[in-house]
Amino acid sequence: FEKMISGMYMGELVRLILVKMAKEGLLFGGRLTPDLLTTGHFETRFVSAIEKEKEGLQKAHEILSKLGLEPSHEDCLATLRICQIVSTRSASLCGATLAAVLRRIKDNKGVERLRSTVGVDGSVYKKHPHFARRLHKTVRKLLPDCEIRFIRSEDGSGKGAAMVTAVAYRLAAQHKARQKILEPLKLSHEQLLEVKERMRVEMEKGLGKETHAEATVKMLPTYVCSTPDGTEKGDFLALDLGGTNFRVLLVRVRNGMRRGVEMHNKIYSIPVEIMQGTGEELFDHIVHCISDFLEYMGMKGVSLPLGFTFSFPCQQNNLDEGILLKWTKGFKATGCEGEDVVGLLKEAIHRREEFDLDVVAVVNDTVGTMMTCGYEDPYCEVGLIVGTGSNACYMEEMRNVELVEGDEGRMCVNMEWGAFGDSGCLDDIRTEFDLAVDELSLNPGKQRFEKMISGMYLGEIVRNILMDFTKRGLLFRGRISERLKTRGIFETKFLSQIESDCLALLQVRSILQHLGLESTCDDSIIVKEVCTVVARRAAQLCGAGMAAVVDKIRENRGLDFLKITVGVDGTLYKLHPHFSTVMHETVKQLSPKCEVTFLQSEDGSGKGAALITAVACRIREAGQR
């Protein structure tokens, strides 16, 4: 290819054509001279000289005469034409291949219109009178959808080598600057052990009667005193209210040979005017949905035991009594806060006078997660949710649950661990980015642990770090787009996608483009690294909290070694490519005397509520016997 286009061979191509034409009697009256027959005697600079606008023919005459020929005017014209043909082909071929390279760059960037600059050096491009213009023309003809500029380079090999070195220095300095900013997000083994110890201290405070009031990790009694033993059976209804959608489920629990759980459910929406109306309207709507569901299942008039998953902060004074402390997630129904939600539900059932239901249990979704897995695995005595929010529960010894009378047996404690750190005990590991996310959240100063580990906030931490990098000129060429300033654009699913191992950087770039962020390949690598650091820290903190829980259970039981299963639910845990692995490793490192198995839960809030009800009914029947 080079022999068809470069300066070293262009003159030689012209010489070979002149010789062939002379041999065929088409030029110089068929005369050949020793000079014309010598390789390399027709130089490329001759081609440039002959093609000059004004003195071209005169130059042709001079050059041909020097080669010992006696050219006529026609010979000179023909030689000029041959030079033009050879140099035009060279420029066209060069332009065509350059167009292929630019097209590739355009496709890589995935842009509608490429704007790019080509730096050019070399004697043919710089000295030939028409080469550059022909090259440009070819490129523009082949790439009508690109704006390409050409800039002549000055001393590419000298100045250029210095530039390469300078760029390498800049990249190294920027890398160092970024690492320094990310350093506080990388937790050492010692720091994680410290987090585990502090969680342990906060757990004790929440369990203690004297310290409970000011404790941040509330350790709420759930009145669930047993996990499934496999003998449960019967039909149960479950209600699941935790957001704008509301589910009613019929759960059939079988024991013996056909042991298993069969579920039917229907989803109903809750209109905003009902979410923010009166409590009576809200509970009447819920009962209306139950009535519709029973009719749909052909079970009108049947009285069934019911479990109610109510995912709002509640104080439970009994398994079937939950006082709503405060509405969250956009609910504002009046006359409910401070009231027992089971009472409100029963009143609405009586107002309808259509059917009667036995409300057996108010359930927290974390406890439901533990129970669902407990049905599959008798070792499951811990529940964990890492999704939009985060929480955990576990079976605590009754003697340690000081808020409830009695010392016999165990009770599941709903930790509400998202609030860990609200007392300031995590301030030394919270970074400026955590503070920024917290300040702009709906509940500043609250749920600090949750804000470092759960899906709802990780994207915001990442966005704040990217903003900081960009302000310092370490990313996106220092240009902050309006999109990057927009809160909430980095959904957690993007973090999961960006960190997915099978994803090429090209796809990372397309995710960033979808977010309206123009990025180079280097930018994509940096964004991926930030996502990795933030998610890794989240998984490690979650693991440190879990290590505190399993070690407490082990010590409660006076064991040297504990084998236990944790039931887990939540999108971050289930969908993120590395979260679960990092969390498992952390628990293993921080609690070497525990063998912890993690089991993914299926539908803790629906199936779990029914299983809690089933266990309660089993215990109640045993008591009646």
matplotlib code that plots the C-alpha trace (Angstrom):
import matplotlib.pyplot as plt

x = [0.0, 2.8, 4.4, 1.2, 1.0, 4.2, 6.8, 9.5, 7.9, 5.8, 8.6, 9.6, 6.0, 6.1, 9.5, 8.2, 5.2, 7.4, 9.7, 6.8, 5.3, 8.6, 9.2, 5.8, 6.7, 4.1, 6.7, 10.0, 9.9, 10.5, 13.9, 15.2, 18.3, 20.5, 19.3, 15.6, 16.3, 18.1, 16.0, 15.5, 16.5, 13.0, 12.5, 9.2, 10.1, 10.1, 6.4, 5.6, 7.6, 5.9, 2.4, 2.9, 0.2, 2.3, 5.8, 4.8, 5.4, 8.6, 9.8, 8.8, 11.0, 14.0, 13.7, 13.2, 16.1, 18.4, 17.5, 19.1, 15.8, 14.7, 11.0, 8.4, 5.6, 3.3, 5.8, 5.8, 2.0, 1.8, 4.4, 2.4, -0.8, 1.0, 2.3, -1.3, -2.7, -0.1, -0.4, -4.2, -4.4, -2.1, -4.2, -7.4, -6.2, -4.8, -8.1, -10.2, -8.3, -8.3, -12.1, -12.3, -10.4, -12.6, -15.7, -14.5, -14.0, -17.5, -19.0, -17.0, -18.4, -21.9, -22.5, -24.7, -22.0, -18.3, -16.2, -12.6, -9.1, -6.3, -2.7, -0.6, 3.1, 5.3, 6.9, 4.3, 1.4, 3.3, 5.2, 3.0, 0.9, -2.4, -2.0, -3.5, -6.5, -7.3, -6.9, -9.3, -11.8, -11.8, -12.3, -15.3, -16.9, -16.7, -17.8, -20.5, -21.7, -18.4, -16.7, -13.0, -10.2, -6.6, -3.8, -0.1, 2.2, 5.4, 8.2, 6.2, 9.3, 10.9, 8.2, 5.8, 7.9, 8.0, 4.2, 3.8, 5.9, 4.0, 0.7, 1.9, 3.0, -0.4, -2.3, -0.2, -0.8, -4.5, -4.6, -2.8, -5.3, -8.3, -6.9, -6.4, -10.0, -11.2, -8.9, -11.4, -13.9, -11.5, -12.0, -9.2, -9.8, -9.2, -11.9, -14.4, -13.7, -14.3, -17.7, -18.6, -17.8, -19.8, -22.8, -22.6, -22.5, -25.6, -27.4, -27.0, -28.3, -31.4, -32.1, -31.6, -34.7, -32.7, -30.9, -33.6, -35.1, -32.0, -30.7, -30.4, -30.6, -34.0, -34.0, -37.8, -39.5, -41.7, -43.5, -42.4, -41.1, -40.5, -39.4, -41.3, -40.8, -42.4, -45.6, -47.6, -50.6, -53.7, -55.0, -53.9, -54.4, -51.6, -51.8, -48.7, -48.8, -45.5, -45.9, -48.2, -49.1, -51.0, -51.1, -53.6, -52.4, -53.9, -51.2, -51.8, -49.3, -49.1, -47.2, -46.2, -45.4, -46.8, -45.0, -44.8, -46.4, -48.7, -49.6, -52.2, -52.1, -53.5, -52.1, -54.2, -53.1, -53.7, -54.7, -52.9, -56.1, -56.6, -53.0, -53.4, -57.1, -58.5, -57.5, -61.1, -60.9, -57.6, -58.7, -62.1, -60.2, -58.0, -61.0, -62.7, -59.6, -59.7, -63.4, -62.6, -59.8, -62.0, -64.6, -62.0, -60.8, -64.3, -63.9, -66.6, -67.7, -64.7, -63.0, -59.3, -56.3, -54.5, -51.0, -50.5, -47.1, -47.1, -43.8, -43.9, -42.3, -44.4, -44.2, -45.4, -46.9, -48.1, -47.9, -51.3, -50.9, -48.8, -48.9, -48.0, -45.3, -45.2, -46.2, -43.3, -43.1, -45.7, -48.5, -50.4, -53.7, -55.1, -56.1, -53.6, -50.4, -50.4, -53.2, -53.1, -53.3, -54.9, -57.7, -58.1, -58.3, -60.8, -63.1, -63.1, -64.0, -66.9, -68.1, -68.4, -70.2, -69.4, -66.8, -64.8, -61.0, -58.8, -55.9, -53.1, -50.0, -48.5, -45.3, -42.2, -40.9, -37.4, -38.9, -41.0, -37.7, -36.3, -39.4, -39.6, -36.1, -36.7, -39.4, -36.7, -33.8, -34.3, -30.9, -32.2, -32.5, -31.5, -33.2, -31.5, -32.8, -30.4, -32.5, -33.8, -33.4, -31.6, -32.6, -31.9, -33.6, -32.6, -33.7, -32.6, -32.8, -35.8, -33.7, -31.9, -35.1, -35.6, -38.7, -40.8, -41.6, -40.3, -36.9, -37.9, -37.2, -36.4, -38.0, -37.2, -35.9, -36.4, -33.1, -34.0, -30.3, -30.5, -30.4, -27.0, -24.6, -27.3, -25.7, -22.4, -20.6, -19.7, -18.6, -15.0, -15.6, -18.3, -16.8, -17.7, -19.7, -21.8, -22.4, -23.5, -26.0, -27.3, -27.8, -29.9, -32.0, -35.6, -34.5, -31.1, -29.2, -31.4, -30.7, -27.0, -25.9, -28.6, -27.4, -23.9, -25.1, -28.5, -29.5, -31.5, -28.3, -25.3, -26.0, -26.0, -22.7, -21.2, -22.7, -21.2, -17.7, -18.0, -18.9, -15.9, -13.6, -15.0, -14.6, -11.0, -10.5, -10.0, -12.9, -15.1, -12.4, -13.5, -16.9, -19.8, -23.0, -26.5, -27.3, -24.4, -25.9, -29.2, -30.0, -31.0, -29.9, -27.6, -30.2, -28.7, -29.5, -26.9, -24.3, -25.1, -24.9, -21.6, -19.9, -21.1, -18.0, -19.2, -19.8, -17.3, -16.3, -18.2, -21.4, -20.4, -20.0, -23.5, -25.0, -23.2, -24.4, -28.0, -27.4, -26.4, -22.7, -20.2, -17.3, -14.1, -12.8, -10.7, -13.7, -15.6, -12.8, -12.8, -16.6, -16.4, -13.7, -15.8, -18.8, -16.7, -15.2, -18.7, -20.4, -17.5, -17.7, -21.4, -21.0, -18.2, -20.2, -23.2, -21.0, -19.6, -23.1, -24.0, -20.8, -21.9, -25.3, -24.0, -21.3, -23.9, -26.0, -23.0, -22.1, -25.7, -25.6, -22.2, -20.8, -17.3, -18.6, -22.0, -23.5, -26.3, -28.3, -29.2, -32.3, -31.7, -33.8, -33.5, -32.5, -29.0, -28.1, -29.8, -28.9, -25.5, -22.7, -20.3, -22.2, -23.1, -19.6, -17.9, -20.4, -19.9, -16.1, -16.4, -18.6, -16.1, -13.1, -14.8, -16.6, -14.2, -16.0, -19.3, -20.1, -22.7, -24.8, -26.8, -30.1, -32.1, -35.6, -38.6, -41.4, -40.7, -43.5, -46.2, -45.3, -43.4, -46.5, -48.5, -45.8, -45.7, -49.4, -49.1, -46.5, -48.7, -51.7, -49.7, -48.5, -52.0, -53.5, -50.8, -51.6, -55.4, -54.6]
y = [0.0, 2.3, 1.7, 3.0, 6.2, 7.3, 9.8, 7.2, 5.5, 8.1, 9.3, 5.8, 4.9, 8.0, 6.8, 3.3, 4.7, 7.0, 4.1, 1.9, 4.6, 5.5, 1.8, 1.7, 4.9, 7.1, 9.5, 11.1, 9.7, 6.3, 7.3, 6.0, 7.3, 5.6, 8.2, 7.4, 3.7, 4.1, 3.3, 6.3, 9.0, 10.4, 11.8, 12.6, 16.2, 16.3, 15.3, 18.2, 20.6, 19.5, 19.8, 23.4, 25.7, 28.3, 26.9, 23.2, 22.7, 24.6, 22.5, 19.3, 20.5, 21.2, 17.8, 15.7, 17.5, 16.7, 13.1, 13.4, 13.6, 16.1, 16.6, 18.2, 20.3, 17.2, 15.1, 17.7, 17.8, 14.0, 13.9, 16.4, 14.3, 11.1, 13.0, 14.2, 10.6, 9.0, 11.7, 11.9, 8.1, 8.3, 11.1, 9.2, 5.9, 7.8, 9.6, 6.4, 4.5, 7.6, 7.7, 4.1, 5.0, 8.1, 6.0, 3.6, 6.4, 7.7, 4.2, 3.8, 7.1, 6.2, 9.8, 11.1, 13.5, 13.2, 16.3, 15.5, 16.8, 15.0, 16.0, 15.6, 15.5, 14.5, 16.0, 14.8, 16.3, 19.6, 20.1, 18.7, 21.6, 19.6, 16.5, 17.9, 19.4, 16.1, 14.1, 16.5, 16.3, 12.5, 12.3, 14.7, 12.9, 9.6, 11.0, 13.6, 13.2, 14.2, 17.5, 16.8, 19.4, 18.9, 20.5, 20.4, 19.1, 20.8, 18.4, 15.2, 13.2, 15.8, 17.9, 15.0, 12.7, 15.4, 15.7, 12.0, 12.2, 15.3, 13.5, 10.4, 12.7, 14.4, 11.1, 9.8, 13.0, 12.8, 9.1, 10.0, 12.8, 10.5, 7.8, 10.3, 11.4, 7.7, 6.7, 7.5, 5.1, 2.2, 0.6, -1.5, -4.7, -2.8, -0.2, -2.9, -4.7, -1.4, -1.0, -4.5, -3.7, -0.4, -2.2, -4.6, -1.8, -0.1, -3.5, -3.8, -0.3, -1.0, -4.2, -2.6, -1.2, 1.7, 2.6, 1.8, 5.3, 7.0, 4.0, 4.6, 0.9, 0.2, -3.6, -3.8, -7.0, -8.6, -11.2, -13.8, -16.6, -19.5, -20.3, -22.9, -26.5, -28.0, -29.2, -26.1, -26.5, -24.7, -21.8, -18.3, -14.8, -12.3, -8.6, -6.7, -2.9, -1.1, 1.4, 2.6, -1.0, -3.3, -7.1, -9.7, -13.3, -16.7, -19.0, -22.8, -24.5, -28.3, -30.6, -34.3, -35.9, -33.0, -30.4, -27.0, -23.6, -22.7, -19.0, -16.9, -13.2, -10.0, -6.5, -3.4, 0.2, 2.8, 6.1, 9.2, 10.7, 7.6, 7.6, 11.2, 11.1, 9.8, 6.5, 5.2, 5.7, 3.9, 0.9, 0.7, 0.6, -2.2, -4.2, -3.6, -5.1, -8.2, -8.6, -8.5, -11.0, -13.5, -13.3, -13.8, -16.9, -18.2, -18.0, -15.5, -16.0, -18.1, -17.0, -17.3, -16.4, -13.4, -12.0, -8.3, -7.1, -3.4, -1.9, 1.3, 2.1, 0.3, -0.3, -3.9, -4.7, -8.1, -10.3, -8.9, -5.3, -2.7, 1.0, 3.1, 5.5, 7.6, 7.4, 7.3, 6.8, 9.5, 8.2, 10.8, 9.2, 11.0, 9.4, 6.5, 7.6, 6.4, 3.9, 0.1, -0.8, -4.2, -2.4, 0.0, -3.1, -5.0, -1.9, -1.6, -5.3, -4.9, -1.8, -3.8, -6.7, -9.1, -11.5, -12.0, -12.5, -13.5, -11.0, -13.1, -11.1, -7.8, -8.5, -6.5, -7.5, -8.3, -10.9, -12.2, -12.8, -14.8, -16.9, -17.7, -19.0, -20.7, -22.8, -24.1, -24.3, -24.9, -23.1, -19.8, -17.5, -14.2, -12.0, -9.3, -6.9, -4.9, -3.2, 0.4, 0.4, -1.9, -3.7, -7.0, -9.1, -12.2, -14.6, -13.2, -14.9, -13.7, -13.0, -10.3, -8.6, -6.4, -4.6, -7.8, -9.8, -13.3, -15.0, -18.3, -19.1, -16.7, -13.8, -12.3, -8.8, -6.2, -4.3, -1.3, -1.1, 1.6, 4.2, 2.8, 5.8, 8.4, 8.9, 10.0, 6.7, 6.3, 9.9, 9.0, 6.8, 9.0, 11.0, 14.4, 12.6, 10.8, 14.2, 15.8, 12.9, 13.1, 16.9, 16.8, 13.7, 13.8, 12.9, 14.6, 13.1, 10.0, 6.5, 7.2, 3.5, 2.9, 5.8, 4.2, 0.8, 0.7, 1.1, 4.3, 6.2, 4.5, 6.2, 9.6, 8.9, 8.0, 11.1, 13.4, 11.8, 12.2, 15.9, 16.4, 14.7, 16.9, 20.1, 19.3, 18.5, 14.8, 13.6, 14.5, 17.1, 19.2, 20.0, 19.6, 18.9, 19.9, 16.2, 15.5, 18.2, 16.4, 14.5, 10.9, 10.2, 7.4, 4.7, 1.7, -0.5, 1.5, 0.7, -3.0, -2.7, -0.7, -3.2, -6.2, -8.2, -9.1, -5.5, -3.9, -0.3, 0.6, -0.4, 1.6, 4.6, 4.0, 4.0, 7.3, 8.6, 7.6, 9.7, 12.6, 12.4, 12.7, 10.4, 9.1, 5.6, 6.8, 8.5, 5.2, 3.4, 6.0, 5.9, 2.1, 2.4, 4.8, 2.5, -0.4, 1.5, 2.7, -0.7, -2.5, -0.3, -0.8, -4.6, -4.5, -2.3, -4.6, -7.6, -5.9, -5.4, -9.0, -10.2, -8.4, -10.2, -13.8, -13.3, -12.1, -15.2, -17.5, -15.8, -15.9, -19.7, -20.1, -21.8, -22.0, -22.5, -21.5, -22.8, -20.5, -19.4, -15.8, -15.3, -12.4, -10.3, -7.0, -5.8, -4.7, -8.1, -10.0, -8.0, -6.4, -8.6, -8.4, -7.1, -10.5, -12.0, -9.1, -9.2, -12.9, -12.5, -9.7, -11.8, -14.7, -12.5, -10.7, -13.7, -16.7, -18.8, -18.7, -20.7, -18.5, -19.6, -17.0, -18.1, -15.9, -15.4, -15.5, -13.1, -12.4, -9.9, -12.1, -15.8, -14.7, -13.1, -16.2, -18.4, -16.3, -16.6, -20.4, -20.8, -18.6, -20.8, -24.0, -22.7, -21.5, -24.9, -26.7, -24.4, -25.2, -28.9]
z = [0.0, 0.9, -2.5, -4.1, -2.1, -0.5, -1.6, -1.8, -4.8, -6.5, -8.8, -9.6, -10.7, -13.1, -14.5, -15.2, -17.1, -19.2, -20.1, -21.1, -23.3, -24.9, -25.7, -27.4, -29.4, -27.7, -26.2, -27.0, -30.6, -29.1, -27.7, -24.4, -22.5, -19.8, -17.2, -17.9, -17.6, -14.2, -11.1, -8.8, -11.3, -11.5, -8.0, -6.3, -5.9, -9.8, -9.6, -7.3, -9.5, -12.8, -11.2, -10.1, -11.7, -13.7, -14.3, -14.5, -18.3, -18.2, -15.2, -17.2, -20.0, -17.7, -15.9, -19.1, -20.7, -17.7, -18.2, -21.7, -23.6, -26.2, -25.2, -27.5, -26.1, -26.4, -24.4, -21.6, -21.5, -21.4, -18.6, -16.6, -17.1, -15.9, -12.8, -12.1, -12.5, -10.2, -7.5, -7.6, -7.2, -4.2, -2.6, -3.3, -1.8, 1.2, 1.7, 1.3, 4.1, 6.3, 5.8, 7.0, 10.2, 10.8, 10.2, 12.8, 15.3, 14.6, 15.2, 18.4, 19.7, 18.5, 17.4, 14.6, 13.3, 14.0, 14.5, 14.5, 13.6, 11.8, 12.5, 9.4, 8.6, 5.7, 2.6, 0.0, 2.0, 2.8, -0.6, -3.3, -4.7, -4.9, -2.8, 0.4, -1.4, -3.2, 0.0, 1.9, -1.0, -1.0, 2.8, 2.6, -0.3, 1.5, 4.9, 4.2, 7.9, 9.5, 10.0, 9.6, 10.0, 9.0, 11.0, 9.9, 12.6, 13.6, 14.4, 15.4, 16.3, 18.6, 20.0, 19.7, 21.9, 24.5, 24.3, 24.8, 27.9, 29.2, 28.7, 30.5, 33.4, 33.4, 33.4, 36.3, 38.3, 37.6, 38.6, 41.9, 42.5, 41.9, 44.2, 46.9, 46.7, 46.7, 49.6, 52.4, 50.7, 50.9, 54.3, 56.0, 57.9, 61.2, 60.2, 59.4, 62.7, 64.4, 62.6, 63.7, 67.4, 67.3, 65.8, 68.7, 71.2, 69.6, 69.5, 73.3, 73.8, 71.7, 73.7, 77.2, 79.0, 80.4, 77.2, 74.6, 74.5, 73.2, 71.2, 67.4, 66.5, 68.0, 68.2, 68.1, 69.5, 66.8, 68.9, 66.4, 68.6, 66.3, 62.8, 60.7, 61.7, 58.6, 60.2, 59.3, 57.1, 56.0, 53.9, 54.8, 53.5, 53.3, 52.7, 51.6, 51.9, 51.5, 48.7, 46.0, 45.2, 47.5, 47.2, 48.4, 48.5, 49.2, 50.4, 50.7, 53.0, 52.8, 55.1, 54.9, 51.6, 49.6, 51.7, 50.0, 49.5, 46.7, 46.1, 44.3, 44.3, 42.8, 42.8, 43.4, 43.1, 45.8, 44.2, 45.6, 46.8, 49.0, 50.2, 51.3, 52.4, 55.6, 57.4, 57.0, 53.2, 53.0, 55.1, 53.3, 50.0, 51.3, 52.5, 49.1, 47.4, 49.8, 49.0, 45.2, 45.6, 47.6, 45.0, 42.3, 44.1, 44.6, 48.4, 49.5, 53.1, 54.2, 57.4, 57.1, 59.3, 57.9, 58.0, 57.3, 56.0, 56.9, 55.8, 57.8, 61.2, 63.8, 67.5, 68.2, 71.6, 70.4, 67.3, 66.3, 67.3, 65.5, 66.4, 63.3, 64.5, 61.3, 57.7, 55.1, 51.3, 50.4, 52.6, 54.6, 55.5, 58.5, 61.8, 61.6, 63.3, 66.9, 66.1, 65.9, 62.2, 63.0, 64.8, 61.8, 59.5, 61.7, 61.9, 58.1, 57.8, 60.2, 58.4, 55.2, 57.0, 54.2, 55.7, 58.8, 59.0, 61.8, 61.8, 63.4, 62.7, 61.7, 59.9, 59.0, 55.5, 57.0, 59.4, 56.4, 54.5, 57.5, 57.7, 54.0, 54.1, 57.4, 55.7, 53.3, 55.8, 59.6, 60.3, 59.0, 62.0, 60.4, 57.8, 55.7, 53.1, 50.9, 48.2, 48.0, 51.8, 54.2, 57.5, 59.4, 62.0, 63.9, 66.7, 70.0, 73.4, 75.4, 78.4, 76.4, 75.1, 78.1, 76.6, 76.9, 80.0, 80.3, 79.9, 78.2, 74.5, 71.7, 69.9, 66.5, 66.9, 64.1, 64.3, 62.1, 61.5, 58.8, 61.7, 62.9, 63.0, 63.6, 67.0, 65.3, 65.9, 62.2, 61.6, 61.3, 58.2, 56.6, 53.7, 52.3, 49.7, 52.3, 54.0, 50.7, 49.9, 53.5, 53.5, 50.3, 51.3, 52.5, 56.1, 56.8, 59.7, 59.8, 58.5, 58.0, 57.8, 55.2, 53.2, 52.9, 51.8, 50.2, 46.5, 47.0, 47.7, 46.1, 42.7, 44.4, 46.1, 42.8, 41.1, 43.8, 43.4, 39.6, 40.1, 42.3, 39.8, 37.0, 39.0, 39.5, 35.8, 36.4, 34.3, 31.3, 30.4, 33.3, 31.7, 34.1, 32.1, 33.3, 33.5, 35.9, 38.2, 38.2, 41.4, 41.1, 37.5, 38.5, 39.3, 41.1, 38.1, 36.2, 38.8, 38.4, 34.6, 34.6, 36.9, 35.0, 34.0, 30.5, 29.6, 27.2, 27.9, 24.8, 26.6, 29.7, 27.4, 25.9, 29.5, 30.1, 26.8, 27.8, 30.9, 28.6, 29.6, 26.7, 27.6, 26.3, 26.9, 29.7, 31.3, 31.2, 33.0, 35.7, 36.1, 36.4, 39.1, 41.1, 40.9, 42.1, 45.1, 46.3, 45.9, 47.5, 50.6, 50.8, 50.7, 53.3, 55.7, 55.3, 56.0, 59.1, 60.4, 59.7, 61.4, 64.6, 64.4, 63.9, 66.5, 69.0, 68.3, 68.8, 72.1, 73.2, 72.9, 74.4, 71.3, 70.0, 66.5, 65.0, 61.8, 60.6, 57.6, 56.6, 54.4, 52.0, 49.8, 47.9, 44.4, 45.3, 46.7, 44.0, 40.9, 41.6, 40.0, 43.0, 46.1, 47.5, 47.0, 48.7, 51.6, 52.1, 52.2, 54.7, 57.1, 56.8, 57.6, 60.5, 62.1, 61.5, 64.2, 62.3, 59.1, 57.5, 54.5, 52.6, 51.0, 48.6, 49.7, 47.4, 48.3, 52.0, 52.3, 50.8, 51.5, 54.7, 56.2, 55.5, 57.1, 60.2, 60.4, 59.9, 62.7, 65.0, 64.3, 64.8, 68.3, 69.2, 68.4, 70.3, 73.3, 73.0, 73.0]

ax = plt.figure().add_subplot(projection="3d")
ax.plot(x, y, z, "-o")
ax.set_aspect("equal")
plt.show()
